């Protein structure tokens, strides 16, 4: 098995190691829905309008639906008491 003729410097060693750990930014694609057009991850349903390809796959969540998913707690009555 061949052996190195000279010692590699710390700089050369570290630069070689650093090339393997470069981070890539996640890619995004525009939503195919002409009314939306927001950026979304490729090959995923648009989180803003529920569009995928050429049709609506998932109904978009409204502000009221997001509040209802709070974990099953009883709804507040607004301070009213029954007498």
MOUR-V359994 format. One line per field, one symbol per residue. phi: phi as a letter, one per 40 degrees, with the letter a starting at -180 (. if undefined). burial: I if it has 24 or more other ideal C-beta (glycine too) atoms within 12 Angstrom, else O. Layout:
phi->???
burial->???
This chain:
phi->.cbccbccccccccccccccbccbcccbbcccccccgccaccgbccccbgcagbaccbcccccccccccchgcccccggcbcb
burial->OOOOOOOOOOOOOOOOOOOOOOOOOOOOOOIIOOOOOOOIOOOOIIOOIIIOOOOOOOOOOOOOOOOOOOOOOOOOOOOOOOO
